Amino acid sequence: MPEAAIPSNQLQANGAAPRRRSALPAASGNVYIANWYGNDVVVYSSGGASKLRTITSGVAYPNALDF
């Protein structure tokens, strides 16, 4: 966004444009990653901090997940 488009009351004290904030997650549940080449689905904890499990049973070339 060009600085000219930012209202002056939204500028920081030093006159700089405000920093953009990171996007917040849409949900707080686990993250499921389909791995086409590995023929599995990897499940990570919310935020991706740790791997919970790998699903291989009944999985063949996953490219999308539907819940």
N, C-alpha and C positions, 0 to 999 in steps of 0.2 A: 504494500500500500504506500503510495507516495506520501511524503511528509505533508505536502500541501493539502492532502485530503483528510488529515487528522485535525479535529477541532483543537484549538489552542488550550482548552480546559482539560484535555486528555494528555498533554505533553508532560514529561517528567520535569522536575524542578530545574534541571540543567538544559531544558529545551529539546531534549532528545525524544524521539518517538518511543512509545512504550514497547517493551519486549513482548514477543508473542509467547503465549503459554503453550505447553505441551498438551496434546489431545488427551483427554481422559478416556479410560477404557469404557466401552459401552456396557459391559457386564462384569460381574465379579466372579464368574465361574472359571472352570478349567479351560485350558486352550488345547484344541485338538488339531494336529498337523497331519495332513494326508501326505504320505511319501510314496509317490508313484513307482519310483525305481526300487525302493526297498520293500515294496509290497506290505507296508504296515502303516499304522496310525500311531503317532506318538502323542501321549497325553502329558501336558505340563501343568503345574499348579498355576493358580491365578497370578498373572504378571510374568509368567515364564521363569520363575526363580528356580524351580527344580523339576526334574523329570519324574513323573509318577509311575508311568508304565508304558509299554509298547504293545499294541494290539496287532496280532498276526493271524489269529484264527478267523477264517471266513473273509479275509481281505485279499483282493486281487486287483492290482493296479489302481489304487484309489486316486481320484483326482478332485473330488469334492465331497463334502460332508453335508448331511441334511438331518436336522434334529427336529 
